[in-house]
Every structure is written in structure tokens, then in C-alpha cells.
Amino acid sequence: MKKSHDGRLAAIIFVALVVIDQVIKILVKTNMRLHESREVTSWFYINFVENSGMAFGMTFINKYVLSSFRIVAVIAICWYIMKLVKRSASRGYVVCLAMIMAGAAGNIIDCMFYGMIFSASHSFDVAYIVPFGSGYAPFLLGKVVDMFYFPLIETTWPQWIPVWGGQPFVFFSPVFNFADACVSVGVVLLLIFYRNEVSHIFDEGKKESHEEV
């Protein structure tokens, strides 16, 4: 019975988080211009930006490889969660992995489909839904929508600090989305509460490697 409940719980969390992520992104993309910013409080803004979802400025062809790798990674996490459920692993551990999988899947959906179903976002115009396949980019080359900006501290570096002295400083300047938050929270919870389980994964990997040798 516990296995069934844990499996359902993981599935519900995954679906709910992905839906929330996509609803937020679609609302932002279809109601805000690119780089438009709306102040919620003095330390919280909705700031619409897009990124290619790529690391270190990789080239056009590499995005197909990167997106494909992410899809494989999500499938691998899903397989591992099912394996844990069968073993009656800790429910909290399964929930954390479901959060990470949901976050990864949320951003993959942007790359897979947003370029095919939306017009391009501009600083002078709001994007809109177009017939499937006639959007701003082909399959896997869509841009990831980000919107949460928390400039908790805005100040200036003291003049006596080398290099950065006198320059503006913003504490927590990244703009991120709900999917990113799911991944980050899931990873932090794993490291705080389930370090033994995470260590066990690496120990098993090392053991298998030694056995193969």
C-alpha cells in the first residue's frame, strides 16, 4: 500500500509543479513585453527575460545535444523514482526527486515547444500563440522563460575594495523561474535531510565500477 501511495504522490507532485510552472510562463509570455519589469514589492519584481537554456555560450548545433541530454536525464530520474518506490524508500526522498524532475521537465518543455507555438517576444510587442510549427524556432530550440527577480540588497561596493570598489552591487541578481526554484529547493532538501541516501547512490556507482573492472 505504501508503494502505491508514494508512487501516486510523486506523480501528483510532478504534474502539479509542471502545470504551475507552465501557467506562470504562459501568462508572463503572453502578457508582458520582453525585458518588461513590474514591481511587486521593493525587493520582488516580475522581470520577463528569455534565455536559450544553454551553458557557456555553446553553439547552435550543441543545443540539440544539450536538450536531448536533459530529456534523457529526466527519463533517468523517473526510472530511479520508480525503482525507489518499489524499494519502499523514504517518502521525503522520493518527493525531493519528484521536485527536481518537475523542474527539469518544466524548462525542457520551453525548449521543446515554445518556439513552435509562440511568436517571438520583443521589447515592443507581446508574444501570442500561433499555429503549431509556425513559431519563432524549431523543435528543441525554444527559449526558456524567466521572470522572478529578487534584488534583496541594492548598494555600492566600498571604494577601498579592489576591482569592484564604487561599482553597484545587487544581492541575488539572477532572474529565474518556478522550474528553477523546484530544482534548487529539491537539491537543498536532499543535501540537508537525505545526505545518506545521496551518498549511497555514489557508493553504489563506485561499487559497480570496481566490479566491472
N, C-alpha and C positions, 0 to 999 in steps of 0.2 A: 504493500500500500504506500509506504514512504517513497519508493522509487517512482510510482505513478504521480504522486503529488509533487515531487521535486521536478520531474520532467515537465509537468504542466506549468509549474511556477516559472521555470526557466523560459518556457515558450511564451508565457503571458508577459513576462518582463521584457523579453526580446521584442515582441511585437509592439507592446505599448511604447517602449522607448523609441523605436524606429518611427512609429506613427507620429509621436510628439515632435521628433526631430524634423521630419518631413513637413509637417504642418507649419512649424515655425519658419522653415526655409522658404516654403512656397509663399507664405504670407509676406515675408520680407522681400522676396524677389519680385513679386507682382504688385507691390505697393510702395516700393522705395526705389529711388534712382541710385545708381552705383556711386559709392562714396558719400551718400547722404547720411547724415547723423542726426539722431533725435535723442535729446536729453531726457532721461527718466528721473535721475537724481543727479546731484553734483558729482557722484562717483560711479554712475552707471549710465552708459549710453547704448542705444541700438545704432550700430555703425555698419552699414551694409558694404561689405567688400567681397571680392571673389579671389580665389587662388586656384592655380592649376592642379593642386593636390600632389605636386611633385617636390622632390627634395634636391637641394643644392643645384637648382637650375638645369636639371637634366634635359636632354634634347627631345624633340617630338616623338621619335620612334620609341624612346625609352618609356614613355608614358604608357604605352600598350603593355610593356613588360611589367611595369610597376603596378598598374591596375589589375593585371592578371594575377600577379603575386598576391595582392590584397584579397582578391576573391578566393584564391586557394587558402590563404590564411584564415579567412572567415569559415570556410568549409572545415578546415582542420580543427578550429576551436569548437565548432558544432559537434564534430565527431568526438572530441575529447570530453565535452559536456555529457554526451550520451553515454560514454564509457564510465564517467564518474557517477552518473545516475544509477547505472546498473550495479556499481560497486557500493551504492548507498553512502556516497561521500558526504562531507559536511554540506548542509544546505546553504550556508552563507558563502562557502567557496564556490558552489555552483552559481549562486546569484551574482557574485562578482564577475565570474567569467561570462555570464549572460549579458551583463552590462557592457563589458569590453567588446563582446561580439556585436552587440547592438550598435555601439558607437562606430565600430569599423564598418559595419554594413551601411549605416546611415550615410557616411561620406562616400562609400563606393557607389551608392545609388546616384549621388550627384554626378559622379564621373561617367557612369554608365548611360544615364538617361536625360539629364538636364540639357545637354547640348542638342538632343534630338526633339525635345518637346517645348523648349522655350526660345524666344528671340533673344538676342544679345542684350545684356544690361548696359546702359550708358549713363553718364553723369547728367545727360539732358533728357533722358526718356526712361520710362519704366518698362520692364520686360513683360511679355504676355505669352500665353500658351499658343503654340502653332500646331498645324497638322504633324502627326508623328513622322519624324525623319527629316523635317524641313527646318530644323532649328539651326543654332549657330555653330554646332560642332557635331562630328560623327560619334558613333558608339565608342565609349570609354574615354572620350576626350572632353567631356563636360567639365565645367569648373565647380569647385566646392564653394558653397555659400557660407560666409561667416558673418556674425552680427553682434556678438556680445563684447563690450569693451568696458573694462573696469579700471579707470585711472585713479586708483585709490589714493595715491600721493602724487601731486604735481609740484615740483620745486626746481631749484637750480643747484648744480654741483658747486660746492665752495671753491673759491678761486685758488686755494692752496693745493687742490688735488691735481696731480699731473695729468696731462692729456685732456681730461674731461672738465677741468675747472671752468666754471662760468657757463657751461652748457646746460640746457634744460634736462631734467630727469623726471621720468614718469614711472612710478612703481606699478607694475603689472600693465604693460602696454600692449601685449598681444590681443588681437581680435580673434575670437574663437566661436564655435557653435555648440549646440546641445550635444551633438555626437562626440565632439572632443571632450566635453565635460564628462560624459558617460565613461569614456575610456580612462580619463585621468582619475576619476573617483574610484572606478573599479580597480585600477592598478594600486592606488594608495591603500585601499581597504585590504587588498591582497597582502601588501607588504607589512601592514600593521597587524592584521589579525590571522593571516594564513601563511606566514613565512615558512612553517614546517612543510606545508603541502607544496609550496613553490619549490623549496629545496629538494623535496622528494622527486620532483619532475627531473631536475638536473642530475640527481643521483642515479635515477633510472637510465637517463641518457648515457651517462658515463659507463654504467654497468653494461649496457647493450654494446657500446663501442668496444669495451675490453673483451667482451665475449666474441664479437666479430673478429677481432684481432687474434 
